[in-house]
Structure formats: structure tokens, C-alpha cells
């Protein structure tokens, strides 16, 4: 998994992981449909915020460019970023 140096993106990623944990617990405990719908809405909102952040943050743009340069001959579907086995930031 890519490790970004952007602190804002790290905070959003943590929020997304926590929301996925809440969603998983709701599914396991057979929570109400309304609660599950609220959590799904939150996940969609978080994904949009992350996408918007990555489009406008200069640090994230340069990070995405470096990550895509790590795999020069590989064509990925649009919008996907390669998963690297190590942290390139260090």
C-alpha cells in the first residue's frame, strides 16, 4: 500500500479505516438498515473528499507522479494508483 507523506491524507485515511470498521461491526451484529445506510453515506463522502484532496494538493500530485513513474511500462485503469510493497517516502 502506498504511504503518502501528506498529513491531511493520512488523517482522511484513518477516518476511512475507522468508518469501515464501524460498517463491518454493523454488518456482523445485523445493525439496522438505517444505521448501515448512514455509514455507507459517510464512506462515499470520505472517498469523495480523498479524491478531491488528491486532485488539488500539490504534495499528493507529486506523490502520485512519483508512484506512477515507479511502473513506467504498466498501464492501469484510469484513476488507479499502483500498490507498492514499500514506503517510497523514506
C-alpha positions in Angstrom: 0.0 0.0 0.0 1.3 3.5 -0.8 2.4 5.6 2.1 1.8 9.2 1.5 3.7 12.0 3.3 0.7 14.3 3.3 -0.6 14.7 6.9 -4.1 15.6 5.7 -4.4 12.5 3.6 -3.2 10.4 6.5 -6.0 11.8 8.7 -8.6 11.0 6.0 -7.2 7.5 5.6 -7.5 6.9 9.3 -11.1 8.2 9.3 -11.9 5.9 6.4 -10.5 2.9 8.1 -12.5 3.7 11.3 -15.6 4.1 9.2 -15.1 0.7 7.5 -14.6 -0.9 11.0 -17.9 0.6 12.1 -19.6 -0.7 8.9 -18.1 -4.2 9.5 -19.4 -4.3 13.1 -22.9 -3.2 12.0 -22.9 -6.0 9.4 -21.7 -8.6 11.9 -24.2 -7.5 14.5 -27.0 -7.2 12.0 -27.5 -3.5 12.7 -30.5 -1.6 11.4 -30.7 -0.7 7.7 -30.8 3.0 8.5 -27.6 2.8 10.5 -25.9 0.9 7.7 -27.2 3.4 5.2 -25.7 6.3 7.2 -22.3 4.6 7.4 -22.3 3.9 3.7 -23.2 7.5 3.0 -20.2 8.6 5.2 -17.9 6.2 3.3 -19.0 7.7 0.0 -18.4 11.2 1.4 -14.9 10.3 2.6 -14.0 8.7 -0.7 -15.1 11.9 -2.5 -13.1 14.1 0.0 -10.0 12.0 -0.5 -10.4 12.2 -4.3 -10.9 15.9 -4.2 -7.9 16.3 -1.9 -5.6 14.3 -4.2 -6.6 16.4 -7.2 -5.8 19.7 -5.6 -3.0 19.0 -3.1 0.4 19.7 -4.7 2.1 17.3 -2.4 -0.2 14.5 -3.3 0.0 15.3 -7.0 3.8 14.9 -6.9 3.5 11.7 -4.9 1.1 10.2 -7.5 3.5 11.2 -10.2 6.4 9.5 -8.5 4.3 6.4 -7.8 3.3 6.1 -11.4 6.9 6.6 -12.5 7.9 3.5 -10.5 6.0 1.4 -13.0 6.8 3.1 -16.4 5.5 0.3 -18.7 2.4 -0.6 -16.9 -1.0 0.8 -17.9 -3.5 1.0 -15.2 -7.2 1.7 -15.5 -7.9 5.4 -15.1 -7.8 6.7 -11.6 -5.9 3.7 -10.1 -2.6 4.0 -8.4 -0.1 1.1 -8.2 0.3 -0.6 -4.8 4.0 -0.6 -3.8 5.3 -3.1 -1.3 7.5 -0.5 0.5 7.4 3.1 1.6 8.9 5.4 -1.1 8.8 8.5 1.2 11.8 7.4 3.3 
